[in-house]
Amino acid sequence: MIENIEHQHGGGGYQAQNSWTIFRQMIIPFFLSGLGCGLAGIVLNHVAEWPVFIDIPQISIMVPAFIGMIGNIETTLASRLSTNANLGRMDTWKDIGQVVGGNFLVIECQSILMSLFAAFMSLLISTIRETTRDKITLETTFILCAGSVISSILANTLIASIVTILVIIGRRININPDNISAPVAACMGDASTVAILANINSLLYSQNPKNQLYISVTILAITVLIMAPVFIYLARHNNSTRSVIYSGWIPLLAAILLCKPAGLIMELSMEQWPVISTFFPLVDGVGAQAAGLQTSRISTFLHSTSQMTKTKQDSSSTELQQQQERQTTKKWFFSPLHVFFSKELHSKLVRMLTFITPISHLIFLSIIFGVQHLLNEPSFHFTIAFILTHLIAVFLQIIILLYLSYLAVFWTWNHGINPDNSVMPLATTLSDSLGICFITIGFHLLNLFNDI
């Protein structure tokens, strides 16, 4: 059952869906994206032994922030496009061209500048340890920066194209884009992102030292000095993205900074247990999917109902309007009991996501185990203790993540900040940090009992 609430923007409306409808629309993208996360872990476990990762450890340190950065850029894009679609701003091809064109300009300049910042932060973090500090040279620095920038452009262009197509098709066939775009954007590109990053850096590293420097400097000059300023100029003159190009940077920068300690933990953990790299993208990605779906739907709800001019005079619309009036007040703090156990619309979504996340992990772990054996990759012994530890870790991650994301959406909205641009990056980063920390703690506990 879908009930539309009409508002000022043409034929758009908020789709108030029951739990079964949401589950039915999001389960396939959620499952496919989870498979992508698991595949990303297998790919990362494979490429971690490549010479470029061993000789330039800054790449390993950068991986969580880089994957998170791509996810942040794409989930904010998915949320913006979904909100615009649900508000009726993408119902004509002219509107689609303006909205999509402007947003592509934004993500390309974000790709260039944020990836360069991530590379710089990785270099800074690597100076803490002597083993990584000694491997910093002029050539490796330029390889890291150029490889990060070109990989980010390629990965973001690929994923953004898929997300845009999904939003347009979803709107046309009456599937809420919020239910499909955020999960796909959060994790579908993880495997491709890791593969692109590894292959681009490996290709640059395989050149002789003179060519390494020449090619890397050329890439940085073209992208940073020419492409980025042009994209920023054009995005500023697009009505759909003028505000984003001014306000969308701080959350992305903050997300990269917050993710760096997790990257250091990941690099240290991979040294002690190389196989742990298989599970980081899965845990981080599934959590990011759940948080992205929750944030996108609540944000669309707030945007839609805040501009509502009339409602249908039936009981369902009245209930939704009353809920909107309660939730768009200055109150932003809600108790865990309210978030997880109330009868309100968004609490039902939180319960559903909390329930399906551990179950989905059981399925994904089984698939990872099978794929590793099929490809003759180094496998991990899936003991009962490991599975229980893994499930406890992801359960703690998801309840903390969903609760804090819930509060963050209402806090930003009540302070005049667009949740589409601000909450998504921080939620994804929180998912990465919590996932890496809890899985690492789990491996330490298993190591104490000699179960690894």
SULMOZI-V698930 format. One record per backbone hydrogen bond with DSSP energy under -1.0 kcal/mol. CO is the residue of the C=O (numbers start at 1). NH is the residue of the N-H. If there is no record, write none. Layout:
CO;NH  CO;NH
This chain:
3;16  8;10  9;12  15;17  18;22  19;23  20;24  21;25  22;26  23;27  26;30  27;31  28;32  29;33  30;34  31;35  32;36  33;37  34;38  35;39  36;40  37;41  38;42  39;43  40;44  41;45  42;46  43;47  44;48  46;49  47;50  50;54  51;55  52;56  56;59  57;61  58;62  59;63  62;66  63;67  64;68  65;69  66;70  67;71  68;72  69;73  70;74  71;75  72;76  73;77  74;78  75;79  76;80  77;81  78;82  79;83  80;84  81;85  82;86  83;87  84;89  85;88  86;13  92;96  93;97  94;98  95;99  96;100  97;101  98;102  99;103  100;104  101;105  102;106  103;107  104;108  105;109  106;110  107;111  108;112  109;113  110;114  111;115  112;116  113;117  114;118  115;119  116;120  117;121  118;122  119;123  120;124  121;125  122;126  125;128  129;133  130;134  133;136  137;141  138;142  139;143  140;144  141;145  142;146  143;147  144;148  145;149  146;150  147;151  148;152  149;153  150;154  151;155  152;156  153;157  154;158  155;159  156;160  157;161  158;162  159;163  160;164  161;165  162;166  163;167  164;168  165;169  166;170  167;171  168;172  169;173  170;175  176;179  177;181  180;184  181;185  182;186  183;187  184;188  187;190  189;193  190;194  191;195  192;196  193;197  194;198  195;199  196;200  197;201  198;202  199;203  200;204  201;205  202;206  204;207  208;212  209;213  210;214  211;215  212;216  213;217  214;218  215;219  216;220  217;221  218;222  219;223  220;224  221;225  222;227  223;228  226;230  227;231  228;232  229;233  230;234  231;235  232;236  235;238  238;241  238;242  241;245  243;247  244;248  249;253  250;254  251;255  252;256  253;257  254;258  255;259  259;263  260;264  261;265  262;266  263;267  264;268  265;269  266;270  267;271  268;272  269;273  273;276  274;277  275;278  276;279  276;280  279;283  280;284  281;285  282;286  283;287  284;288  285;289  286;290  287;291  288;292  289;293  290;294  291;295  292;296  293;297  294;298  295;299  296;300  297;301  298;302  299;303  300;304  301;305  302;306  307;8  312;314  314;318  315;319  316;320  317;321  318;322  319;323  320;324  321;325  322;326  323;327  324;328  335;339  336;340  337;341  338;342  344;348  345;349  346;350  347;351  348;352  349;353  350;354  351;355  352;356  353;357  356;360  357;361  358;362  359;363  360;364  361;365  362;366  363;367  364;368  365;369  366;370  367;371  368;372  369;373  370;374  371;375  372;377  381;383  383;387  384;388  385;389  386;390  387;391  388;392  389;393  390;394  391;395  392;396  393;397  394;398  395;399  396;400  397;401  398;402  399;403  400;404  401;405  402;406  403;407  404;408  405;409  406;410  407;411  408;412  409;413  410;414  412;417  413;416  418;422  419;423  419;424  423;427  424;428  425;429  426;430  427;431  428;432  429;433  430;434  431;435  432;436  433;437  434;438  435;439  436;440  437;441  438;442  439;443  440;444  441;445  442;446  443;447  444;448  445;449  446;451  447;450
